[in-house]
C-alpha cells in the first residue's frame, strides 16, 4: 500500500520480546476514513435500486 500511494500508509513497529507489528500512519488513518465515507455514499446511492429488487413482483406485469 505504501508503494501504491507513494507515501506511508502502514508503518512498521520494531518489537521486542513479543515481536513487531504494523500500524496505520496518520495518512493511513485518513485513507481508511475516506474509504468508509465512499462506502457510505455508495450504499446510499444504491439503496433505491436495491429496494426495487426486493419488492414483490407486480402480478399485472
Rosetta blueprint (number, residue, H / E / L):
1 X L
2 X H
3 X H
4 X H
5 X H
6 X L
7 X L
8 X L
9 X L
10 X E
11 X E
12 X E
13 X E
14 X E
15 X E
16 X E
17 X L
18 X L
19 X E
20 X E
21 X E
22 X E
23 X E
24 X E
25 X L
26 X H
27 X H
28 X H
29 X H
30 X H
31 X H
32 X H
33 X H
34 X H
35 X H
36 X H
37 X H
38 X H
39 X H
40 X H
41 X H
42 X H
43 X H
44 X H
45 X H
46 X H
47 X H
48 X H
49 X H
50 X H
51 X H
52 X H
53 X H
54 X H
55 X L
56 X L
57 X L
58 X L
59 X L
60 X L
61 X L
